[in-house]
Amino acid sequence: MEHIYAETDGQVYLVRESGVLRFPRTGEPLPFKTERQESMDFGAYRVLKVKPLLDHHPEEWLGRDAIFDRDDVDPVVKQAVYTTMIRCVSEVVLSKGARVLLVKAVRGFSKGHWNVPGGFMDYGEGPEAGVVREAEEEIGVPVALDGLLNVYVSGFPGKPSYTLGFVYQGHVLSEGFELKPDEIESAGWFTVDKGLTLTRNPFAKWGLVDFFLQSPEARRSLRVKRHGLFRDANAVVRPTVFLDRDGVINRGRPGYVRRPADFEFLPGAVEGMRRLQDAGWRLVIVTNQDATGWKLVPERQLARIHDTMVRGLRSEGVEVAEVYYCPHPLLRDCPCRKPRPGMLLAAARDFGVNPRMAWMIGDKVLDVATGRAFGCRTAWVGPRDWRARFRAEVRPWHPDVVADDLLGAAKAILRRGSAEDPRGSHDKVTA
């Protein structure tokens, strides 16, 4: 059975049947025209939310705030209205120098994952009081707030509901933690790049990035290699695309790209970058260079390869903001080797990149994981047979776009734009 949920300015259109106020059902006439919005599937029934097209404010309709106090309202109405209500959470990034405190949850949305302390606010409770209460309950020591980092909006894919997140910065007044046994398994101090790989909470990710950008200690502690295109310009928030190098921009080679002469652009790669640039996107390259880590390609030679790439792009009218690279071996615990998001954090520090206005394009699963760690959207590219080999491995990371190549990813990104639906999407768009 499908119900029609029409609401405008907090007033809900209901019909009375046998003393009960209910939603109209599909097929029943409505005294106004509508525009379709979202739908909610509750198993035995479905609710279609519509926007009524009216030329007046319907004061005679029932206000949504009054719905829950009445006994004559159909439970379907109450469930649908409750589902669309904004939830509010309040969390805090507790820092000690460049490190932040994360707690590992034993229940709830973050079960088995790390998160910053905090949670849902109680009825009538302000966000500052709520986060202090939640944090102190979780870790068992007093905390002090240093200020609001930011306010974010997120939600769950496929559901017409949103969550408002207040994320603060603060510090603990004691480290004699007494963890709440039925909620927190452990607590620990981590660098921001490591913390980003541990949490699945979007508010925590965005809050950690904002903390990093506002913390002199955290910014100074991150050391990432770059080619040298950046010239200490004023950071300007712009939509940004992070691009992996080998297999995305240029053709990979057996034995690696070791000489400038080995560098060969993939078909459509330059055109895809040009389209993104012309639409106002900043282009940043982030690349693991295992061959340099294994001493097969000295850094001086890697610089010559990148010079060749940059000159080739400039000859086609494409400017790259910077090339960040990880020259470290696999076993080194560095912040820059993907899937650690250190290179993306360095770009955020240098250029003011906002993860909510950024994409990561890569051909490897670790590229998608890196973008997810940073809190941005992701595009997974590569030939169909390549993607078939790694389909199961990439599935947990939910790439937003799947494409054959960089040009296909660029077209899909331009269709979706820089403004992200706060609820996100786990439905892959194949270009």
N, C-alpha and C positions, 0 to 999 in steps of 0.2 A: 504494500500500500504506500502511495506517495502523498505526502502532505505538503502544502504550500505555505511557506513562512514569509509573510510580507511585513516589513518593518520600515518605518521612516521616522527620524528624529526621536527614537526611543519609544514610539507608539507601535503596537503590534495589532494587526488585523486578525480577529477571531470571529468565529460564528458560534451561536449557541444551539446546542442540540440536547434535548432531554435534560436541561438544567446544567449542562457542562459546556464550558467554553473550549473550543478546539480549533485547530488549523483547518481551513478549507482543504479539500482533497482534489487531486488532479481530475479534471472533467467537470468540476462544479464551477458555475459561472462566478466571476469576480466583478465587482462594480467599478473596476479601474483597470487600466492597462499596466503591464509589468515588463521589466527587463530581467532576464535570468542572471543570477549571480553564482552562488556556490551550491553544492549539494552535500548532504550528510547521510551516511549509510549507517543505520543502527541495527542492521541484521534483519529483523522481522519487518522493518519499515524504513522508508527513506524520506528525508525532508529536503525539499528544494527551496533554497532561499532566493527570493526575488525582490527587486526594487520596484515599489509601486510608483507609477507616474501620475502625480497629483498636482493640482494647482492650489492646494490649501493644506494647512496643517490639521491632521485628523485628531482633534482633541477627544473625540468620542471613542477612539480606539483605546485599548487597555495599555497603560504604560508598562514597560518591561520590568521596572522596579517593583510594581505591585503584583506581578504574576506569582511570586513565590509565597506571598502571604495569603493567597486565596485557596480555598478548598474546592472551588468549582472549576478549576483549570485542569485540563487534560494533562496527565504526566508527560505525554509526548511533547507538549508545548514547553513544559518546564525543562525537560532534558535538552531540547534544541536551543532554547535561550541560554541555558547555563553553558552549553558547549561554545557558544559564540562570545562569552564574556572574557575580557582580557584578564589574564592572571598576572600577578606581580611577584617577582622574586628580588631579593636583595643579597648581594654577595660582596666579598672583600678580598682584594689582593694584599695579603700580609707579606711585607718584605723585610729582608735583613741584608742591607747592601744591595748587591745585584741579584740576590736569590729570593725566591718566593716560596711561600708555604702552600703545599697541596695536601689534601686529605683523600684517602681512598675509602669509598663508600661500600657498605655491605648490603644496601637496599636502595630502592627507588630508581630513578632514571639513570643515575651514574653508578649503579651497582657494578662492582668489579673494576671501576675506572677511577681515576684521580680527578679531583675538582678543587676549586678554591672554596673556602668555607662560606656558608650562607644557605639560604633556602627561601621558602615561601613566607611571605609576611602574614601575620595574624590579622584578623578583622580589626579595623580601626587603628592599626599600628603603622607608624611612619617607616620609611625605608631605613633611616639611620638607626632607629631603635631596633628594627627587625634584624638588621645584619649583625649588630652587636650581640643581640640575644642568641641568634642562630650560631654565630661563630664561637661564642663562649660556651654554649651547650656542647658543641662538637669537639672542641679541643680542651676545654676545662681550665682555661686561663683567661685573665682579663685582656681585652684588646682595646686599642685606641684608634680612632679614625683620623686620617690626615686630610681627607677631602674626597669629593666625588670624582671618579675617573671619567665616567660617561654613563649614558642611559641608552640601552639597546632594545630592539624589537626583534623577536624571533617567534617560531612556532613549530608545528609539526607538519610535514608534507601531507597533502591531501585532506587536511582538516581546516575548516574555516575559523580557526581560533588563533589568538596571538598571546605571547607572553612578553611582558615589559620587564626588563632587567635593569636594576640599579646596581652599578658596580663601583665600589669604593676602594680607596687605597688606605692602608693602615699598618700598624705594627703591634706585636704582642708585648705585653708588659712582663711576661715570664715565659720560660721555655720548659717548665715542669708540666708538660702536657698530661692531662687525664682524659683520654679519648672516650667519647660516649659509646659504650660497648655495643649497643644494638644498631648503631648507625655508622661508626667510623672504625675501619680496620687498622689503619696506620696513617702516619703523617710524616712529611719530609720536606727538606729544603732543596729546591732545584733551580738551575738557571732557567731563564725564560724559554730558550730554544728547546730544552729538554721538557719543560712543563707543557709546552704546546703539543708535543707528541704524545703526552700521557692523558690529556683530558679530551672528552668528547663533547663537552658543554660549549656551545657557541658563545655564550656570554663570557665564560672563562677565557676562551681564546682571544676574543676581541679585547677583553679587559687586560689580558697579559700583554698584548701588543701595545695598547695605550700606555700601560705602566712602563714598558720598555722605552717608549718614545719620550716619556716625561721624566725618566730616571737617569740622571747623569752617570751614576755608577753602572747601571745596566748597559747604557749605550757605550761607555768606555770599555767595558769588559768584553764586548763582542769584537773579535778580530776576524775579518773575512777578506780574502784576496779579491782585488778587482783589477780590471785591465788598465784603467786610468782615464776613462772618458769623463768621469764626474769631476766638476770643478767648484765644489763648495758653493753652489748656487742656492738661493733661497728655496726651501722645500715648498712645493706647491702640490696640493692634493689634486690629482688627476686620475682618471681611470687608467689602470696599468695592466699590461699583460706580461707575465713571466713566461719565458720560453726556454725549454731545454734545448741543447744544441744538437748533438749527434742523434740522427734518426728523426729529427723534427725540422731543423733548418738545413742541415747538410747530410749527405749520405754517409752512413757508417761504413767502416772498412775493416776487413779481417786484419788484426794486428794494429788497429787504431789509426787515427789520422795523426801521422807523425811529422809531416812536412807541410808547408804552405801549399805545395803542388798537389797534395792529397785532398785538399779541401774542395768539395763540389756541392753546390747548392742543390737541394732536392727540387723536383718540378713543382711549381706553384708556391714554394716557400716564400720567395721574395714578394710575389704578388699578394700573398696573404698578409705579410707584414706591412706592405704598403697600404692595403685597405684598412687595416687597423689604425695605422698612423694617420691616414687622411681623415679618419673618423674621430681623431682626437685622443687616441690611446697612446700612452707612453709604453715603449718597448724595452724590456729588461731581460737579458739572457742570464740564466743560472745553470751552471754545468758542473757535474762531477767529472774530474779528469783523472781516472784511474791510472792512465799511462804515465802521468806526471808523478803520481804517488809511487808507482813502481820504478821510477827513474828511467823510463823508456823515452819520455819526452821532457827534457829540461824546461824549466819555467821560461827561460829566454826564448826557446823554440816555440813554446805555447803562445807567447806574446806575438811572435811573428805570424803564427797561424791566425790568431785573432785579429791582427792588423789586416791580413788578407781578407778575412770575413767582413770587417768593418768597411774597408775600402770598396769591396764588391757591393755591399748594401748601399753605400753612399753614391756609387755610380748609378744606382737604380733609383735614387731619390729617397732612400730609407735611412733614417737616423736611429741609432740605438743609444739609449740613455747611458747604459753601462753594461759591462760583461763581468759578472761575478763568477768565480770558479773555486772549486775545492781541489787543492793539489795534494791532499793527504791520503795515505794508504787506508785500506778498508778497516783495519783493526784499530786505528787511532780514534779516540773518543772526542772528535772535534764537533763544534756546533754547526759547521757549514756543509758537511756531507749529507746530501739528501738520503733519507727522508727527514733529517733534522732541518728546520726551516731557517737556519742562520743566514743564508744568502738573501732570503726574502726579508728577514728582519733588517739586514744591512741596507737593503734598498728602501725599506720604510724609514730608516734613520736618515738616509741620504736625501730622499726625495719626498718624504711625507706620504708614502703609500698607505691607503686605507684598505684593509683586507676586504671590506664589504663592497669595494669598487675595483676589485682585482680578479684576474683569472690566472690559472697556471695551466700551460699547455705542455704535455710531455708524452712520450711514447712508452715509458716504462711505468710499472705499477708504483714504484717509489716516487715518481713525479706527481702522480695523483695523490699519494699519501702526503707528500710535502705540501701541496696546495691545501689539502684538508687540514693539516696541522696549523697552517698559517691562518685558517679561517676564511679562505677565499673559494670561489668556484673553480671547477677543474674541467679540462678537456683532455680526453685520452685519444691519441692519434696513432695510426699505423695501418699497414695493409691488413686485409681481412684475415689472412692466414696467421699473421702475427698476433692479432687480437684474439683469435680463436685459441691460441696456445695459452694465453694468460687470462682468459675470461673469468675463470673461477677465482683467481688471485685478486683481480681488480674489483670484483663484485662488492666486497665489504666497504670499499671506499666510495662507491656511488658516484662515478664521474657524471657531471651534468651534461656533457656533450661527448659523443663518440664519433670520430670522423676518420676518413682514410688518410688525410694529410693536413698540413698546416692551413692550406687555403680553405679546405672544408670546415675546419674548426673556426677560422676567422669569420667565415660567412655566418656560421651559427651564433657566434658571440655577438656579431653586429646586429643580428635579428633580435637577440635577447636584450642587448644594451647593458649599460653600467648599473642601472637601478635594479637591485635584486628584490624579488618577492621575499619579505622577511620570513615567510614560512619555508623557503627553500623548495627543493624538488628532488625526489629520488627517482624520477622518471627520466631516463637517459634520452637525449635528443640525438638521433643518428643523422649525421650530415653526409 
